[in-house]
Amino acid sequence: MSESFSIPYFEENLRQFIERNADVFTKTHAMNAYYRSIVGTLINDNLNKNGEIVRRIRNLEEAYKNVKSES
């Protein structure tokens, strides 16, 4: 497993979420549902360091772009 909240971590989780929900969502809808869920969780997390939240959201954004560009 990749380091928590790294780009590879989010890429792996996005792919798994897409696969598990293939019968319910299109790839884009699944990715958007996962993205919204994670961002909501990060925003509501009581982390002491705002920089950590920003790093996690940036990694999620990069992972989203990478997985979206896959066929």
C-alpha positions as CSV (number, residue, x, y, z in Angstrom):
1,M,0.0,0.0,0.0
2,S,1.2,3.5,-0.8
3,E,1.9,6.1,1.8
4,S,-1.4,7.5,3.1
5,F,-2.7,10.5,1.2
6,S,0.1,10.3,-1.5
7,I,-0.7,10.6,-5.2
8,P,-0.3,6.8,-5.7
9,Y,-2.5,6.2,-2.6
10,F,-5.3,8.3,-4.1
11,E,-4.9,6.8,-7.6
12,E,-5.2,3.3,-6.2
13,N,-8.3,4.2,-4.2
14,L,-9.9,6.0,-7.1
15,R,-9.4,2.9,-9.3
16,Q,-10.8,0.6,-6.7
17,F,-13.8,2.9,-6.2
18,I,-14.5,3.0,-9.9
19,E,-14.3,-0.8,-10.1
20,R,-16.5,-1.4,-7.1
21,N,-19.2,1.0,-8.4
22,A,-19.0,0.2,-12.1
23,D,-22.6,-1.2,-12.0
24,V,-23.9,2.1,-10.5
25,F,-21.7,4.9,-11.8
26,T,-19.9,5.9,-14.9
27,K,-16.1,6.4,-14.4
28,T,-16.6,10.1,-14.2
29,H,-19.5,9.9,-11.8
30,A,-17.6,7.5,-9.6
31,M,-14.5,9.7,-9.6
32,N,-16.6,12.7,-8.7
33,A,-18.3,10.9,-5.9
34,Y,-15.0,9.7,-4.4
35,Y,-13.5,13.2,-4.8
36,R,-16.3,15.0,-3.1
37,S,-16.3,12.4,-0.3
38,I,-12.6,12.8,0.4
39,V,-12.6,16.6,0.1
40,G,-15.5,16.8,2.5
41,T,-13.7,14.5,5.0
42,L,-10.5,16.5,4.7
43,I,-12.2,19.8,5.3
44,N,-14.0,18.5,8.3
45,D,-10.9,16.8,9.7
46,N,-9.5,18.4,12.8
47,L,-5.9,18.5,11.6
48,N,-3.7,21.0,13.4
49,K,-1.8,21.9,10.3
50,N,-3.6,23.6,7.4
51,G,-0.6,22.8,5.2
52,E,-1.3,19.1,5.6
53,I,-4.8,19.5,4.4
54,V,-3.6,21.4,1.4
55,R,-1.0,18.8,0.6
56,R,-3.6,16.0,0.7
57,I,-6.0,17.9,-1.5
58,R,-3.2,18.6,-4.0
59,N,-2.3,15.0,-4.1
60,L,-6.0,14.0,-4.6
61,E,-6.3,16.5,-7.4
62,E,-3.2,15.1,-9.2
63,A,-4.4,11.5,-8.7
64,Y,-7.8,12.5,-10.1
65,K,-6.2,14.0,-13.2
66,N,-4.0,11.0,-13.7
67,V,-6.8,8.4,-13.4
68,K,-9.2,10.5,-15.5
69,S,-6.7,10.5,-18.3
70,E,-6.5,6.7,-18.3
71,S,-8.7,4.9,-20.8
